[in-house]
Amino acid sequence: MSVMSTPDVPRIMVTQTLPPQLAYKIPETVEEILATGGSAMGYSAISTYLSCPERSRLRSLGVKPKPKPSDGSGLPPELEDNALTWGSINHAIRAVRIVYGQDRALQLINELKLDKKTPLAESDKISLQNIWLTYEATWPLAQEPFKYLAVECEVFSDIGDGAGHPLIRSVRYDSLAYAFDAYGNPGLFSFECKTTSRAGANQYGAYSAQFYTQVAFWNANPELVRQYGPMRGVIVDGIIKTKVPKMERVEKPVGLKAQEIAIAYARLPEKVGYPVDAEGRFPRMLHTCWGRFSPCDMIGLCHEDARGDYLIHGEPLQ
């Protein structure tokens, strides 16, 4: 059994329908944006478990590193170099723009705080305003060629375990939208926002596995397919974060073979067995401790038992 196989999973209701109208709760702080996290049983959760089951276990328990202390300057930190945080903020601004309009999105940038007390750095506000003014100039909201169905929407589907039993998996979509062909016929797409440093379709190859699962999990849900149609692929809403921001949109079709691979991959956590030691820990996969861009945030706990550097649900780890 994997850490994704909990007694609660069978009770999660498979998504039968989307919300009747576009909705999104406007966040007040970056803390609130980051607290949303990834999908409960989606691609990120699956890949984390398969790459390091112990990290997956710790995350499922709610273990997190303590926030880093201030540098003492009294100034809020700049966020542009923190790719995950920066991307999450832009996702939230995009969702607000789709639901409430461009003016409300710009207002969010001016009002947003790191936490209840700390404002964004002025340089971050300027960068974000520059991005979203450029975005509006490139893709005016009033002229969007899409019909949006939902934003920041989580969907649960029963993909089956391949042996006749249910298996729930989930996906959080940045947005779901119909795109129209030259004859006005709608096709359903996952419309994903990605922030990158370079332009071009090749920049999004690293997200292919995520795109596969987004399409496969939707198409594994017959009720959603019946109501809204099959998902054809992913449209990338690219924000190229250069000195002068640029925008691009790239369509990524996802074929049946890719969807089969995604379903087989998503079933692996229930098929792969890992030993558990006397303290209840899963194996710590040494080859994943130091990633390409940064080390795992659980290294201090796993390698040095530095419990004082970690919290569990906001409380000190004992």
C-alpha positions in Angstrom: 0.0 0.0 0.0 1.3 3.5 -0.8 0.9 6.7 1.1 -1.7 7.7 -1.5 -3.9 4.7 -0.5 -5.7 6.0 2.5 -9.1 4.9 3.9 -10.6 8.3 2.8 -9.8 7.8 -0.9 -12.7 5.5 -1.8 -15.1 8.0 -0.2 -14.1 10.9 -2.4 -16.8 11.5 -4.9 -15.9 11.3 -8.5 -16.5 14.7 -10.1 -19.9 14.6 -11.9 -20.1 18.2 -13.1 -18.2 21.5 -13.1 -19.4 24.6 -11.1 -22.3 26.3 -12.9 -20.4 29.6 -13.3 -16.9 30.9 -13.2 -15.7 31.5 -9.6 -12.4 32.1 -7.8 -11.8 33.3 -4.3 -9.5 36.3 -4.5 -6.5 35.8 -2.2 -5.2 38.4 0.1 -1.7 37.1 0.7 1.0 35.0 -1.0 0.8 32.6 2.0 -2.8 32.0 1.0 -1.9 31.4 -2.6 0.8 28.9 -1.7 -1.4 27.1 0.9 -3.6 25.8 -2.0 -0.9 23.3 -3.0 -1.1 20.7 -5.7 -3.9 18.3 -6.5 -4.5 15.7 -3.8 -3.9 12.6 -6.0 -2.5 14.1 -9.1 0.7 14.0 -11.2 2.8 15.8 -8.6 1.7 13.5 -5.8 2.3 10.4 -7.9 5.7 11.5 -9.1 6.8 12.5 -5.6 5.9 9.1 -4.2 7.6 7.2 -7.0 10.8 9.3 -6.8 11.0 9.3 -3.0 8.3 7.6 -1.0 9.6 9.0 2.3 9.3 12.6 1.1 5.8 11.8 0.0 5.0 10.4 3.4 6.3 13.5 5.2 4.4 15.8 2.9 1.2 13.8 3.4 1.6 14.2 7.2 1.9 17.9 6.8 5.6 18.3 7.6 7.2 21.5 6.2 10.5 23.3 6.8 10.2 26.3 9.1 10.1 29.6 7.2 13.5 31.2 6.8 14.1 34.1 9.2 14.3 37.6 7.9 17.7 38.9 6.9 17.2 41.8 9.4 16.8 44.5 6.8 13.2 45.0 7.6 12.4 44.9 3.8 10.2 42.2 2.3 12.2 39.7 0.2 12.0 39.9 -3.6 10.2 37.0 -5.2 11.3 37.1 -8.8 14.0 34.5 -8.3 11.7 32.1 -6.5 10.3 30.3 -9.5 7.6 28.3 -7.7 6.3 31.3 -5.7 6.5 33.6 -8.7 4.6 31.2 -10.9 1.9 30.7 -8.2 1.3 34.4 -7.9 0.9 34.7 -11.7 -1.6 31.8 -11.7 -3.7 33.7 -9.1 -3.6 37.0 -11.0 -4.6 35.1 -14.2 -7.5 33.5 -12.4 -8.7 36.8 -11.1 -8.4 38.4 -14.5 -10.5 35.7 -16.2 -13.2 35.8 -13.6 -13.3 39.5 -12.5 -11.5 41.4 -15.3 -8.2 43.1 -16.0 -8.7 46.0 -13.6 -9.4 43.7 -10.7 -6.2 41.7 -11.5 -4.1 44.9 -11.4 -5.8 45.9 -8.1 -4.8 42.5 -6.7 -1.1 43.2 -7.5 -1.3 46.5 -5.6 -3.1 45.0 -2.6 -1.3 41.6 -2.4 0.9 41.0 0.7 3.4 38.3 1.6 1.4 37.6 4.8 -1.1 39.6 6.8 1.5 42.3 7.7 4.2 42.3 5.0 3.7 44.0 1.6 5.2 42.8 -1.6 8.5 44.5 -2.6 7.9 47.4 -4.9 10.2 45.8 -7.5 7.9 42.7 -7.6 4.8 44.9 -8.0 6.4 46.7 -10.9 7.4 43.4 -12.5 3.9 41.9 -12.1 2.2 45.0 -13.4 4.5 45.0 -16.4 3.7 41.4 -17.1 -0.1 41.8 -16.9 -0.2 45.0 -18.8 1.8 43.3 -21.6 -0.5 40.3 -21.4 -3.6 42.5 -21.8 -1.9 44.3 -24.8 -1.1 41.0 -26.4 -4.3 39.1 -25.5 -7.1 41.6 -24.8 -9.6 40.0 -22.5 -12.6 41.3 -24.4 -11.3 39.6 -27.6 -10.3 36.2 -26.1 -11.1 33.4 -28.6 -12.0 31.0 -25.8 -15.1 30.1 -23.7 -13.9 29.4 -20.2 -15.6 26.7 -18.2 -13.6 26.9 -14.9 -10.5 28.3 -13.4 -8.2 26.7 -10.7 -10.6 23.7 -10.8 -9.8 20.3 -9.2 -11.4 17.2 -10.8 -11.5 13.6 -9.4 -11.8 10.7 -11.8 -11.9 6.9 -11.3 -9.2 5.7 -13.7 -9.6 2.0 -12.5 -6.7 -0.1 -11.2 -6.6 -2.3 -14.3 -8.0 -5.2 -12.4 -11.6 -4.2 -12.1 -11.3 -2.1 -9.0 -11.8 1.7 -8.6 -8.8 3.9 -8.3 -9.3 7.6 -7.7 -6.9 10.1 -9.2 -7.2 13.9 -9.5 -6.0 16.9 -11.4 -6.1 20.6 -10.8 -6.6 22.7 -14.0 -5.4 26.2 -14.3 -8.4 26.7 -16.5 -10.7 24.7 -18.7 -11.8 26.3 -22.0 -13.3 25.6 -25.4 -11.2 26.7 -28.3 -12.9 27.0 -31.7 -11.7 25.8 -35.1 -12.1 27.6 -38.4 -15.6 26.4 -38.7 -16.7 27.5 -35.2 -16.7 24.0 -33.7 -15.6 23.9 -30.0 -12.9 21.6 -28.7 -12.2 21.3 -25.0 -8.6 22.0 -23.8 -6.7 22.3 -20.5 -5.5 25.9 -20.7 -2.3 26.0 -18.7 -0.3 29.0 -17.5 3.5 28.5 -17.5 6.2 31.0 -16.7 9.5 30.5 -18.5 12.6 32.4 -19.3 12.6 31.6 -23.1 10.1 31.4 -25.8 9.3 28.5 -28.1 7.3 25.3 -28.1 10.4 23.3 -27.0 10.4 25.1 -23.6 7.3 23.1 -22.5 8.6 19.6 -23.2 9.4 19.2 -19.5 5.7 19.4 -18.7 4.6 16.7 -21.1 4.0 14.1 -18.4 1.8 16.6 -16.6 -0.1 17.3 -19.8 -0.6 13.6 -20.5 -2.3 13.1 -17.1 -4.5 16.2 -17.4 -6.0 14.9 -20.6 -6.1 11.2 -19.6 -7.8 11.8 -16.2 -10.5 14.0 -17.8 -11.2 11.5 -20.6 -11.4 8.7 -18.0 -14.4 10.4 -16.5 -17.4 9.4 -18.7 -19.8 11.8 -17.0 -17.6 14.8 -17.7 -17.0 13.7 -21.2 -20.7 13.3 -21.8 -21.5 16.8 -20.5 -18.6 18.8 -21.9 -16.9 16.6 -24.5 -13.6 14.8 -24.6 -10.4 16.8 -23.9 -8.2 17.2 -27.0 -5.0 18.5 -25.5 -3.4 21.4 -23.7 -2.9 25.0 -24.7 0.0 26.6 -23.0 -0.5 30.2 -21.9 3.2 31.1 -21.9 4.6 34.1 -19.9 8.2 34.6 -21.0 9.8 36.4 -18.1 12.5 38.5 -19.9 13.4 42.1 -19.3 10.6 43.0 -21.7 7.9 40.4 -21.0 6.5 38.4 -23.9 3.5 36.2 -24.3 2.8 33.1 -26.4 0.2 30.4 -26.8 1.2 26.9 -27.9 -1.1 24.0 -28.5 0.0 20.6 -27.3 -2.2 17.7 -28.6 -2.3 14.6 -26.4 -3.0 11.4 -28.3 -4.5 8.1 -27.1 -1.1 6.4 -26.7 0.1 9.2 -24.4 -3.1 8.9 -22.4 -2.6 5.1 -22.0 0.9 5.7 -20.8 -0.4 8.3 -18.3 -3.0 5.9 -16.9 -0.5 3.1 -16.5 1.9 5.5 -14.7 -0.8 6.7 -12.4 -1.6 3.1 -11.3 2.0 2.4 -10.2 1.8 3.6 -6.6 -0.6 0.8 -5.8 1.6 -1.7 -7.6 5.0 -0.7 -6.3 5.7 -2.0 -2.8 8.3 -0.2 -0.6 9.6 -1.6 2.7 8.8 0.3 5.9 11.2 0.4 8.8 10.5 0.1 12.5 9.9 3.8 12.8 7.3 3.8 10.0 9.6 5.4 7.4 9.7 4.6 3.7 13.0 4.3 1.9 14.9 7.6 1.4 15.9 7.7 -2.2 19.4 9.1 -2.1 19.6 9.7 -5.9 16.7 12.3 -5.6 18.0 14.2 -2.5 19.8 16.8 -4.7 17.8 17.9 -7.6 18.9 19.6 -10.7 17.9 23.0 -9.4 17.8 22.7 -5.6 18.1 20.0 -2.9 15.0 18.4 -1.4 13.5 20.5 1.4 13.4 17.4 3.7 17.2 16.8 3.6 17.7 18.4 7.0 15.2 16.0 8.6 16.2 12.9 6.7 20.0 13.3 6.8 20.5 15.0 10.2 17.3 14.5 12.1 17.1 18.3 12.4 13.5 18.2 13.8 13.9 21.8 15.2 14.0 23.1 11.6 10.6 21.6 10.7 6.9 22.1 11.5 3.9 19.8 11.3 0.6 21.6 10.6 2.3 24.7 11.8 3.5 23.3 15.1 7.1 22.3 16.1 7.9 18.8 15.0 8.6 16.5 18.0 
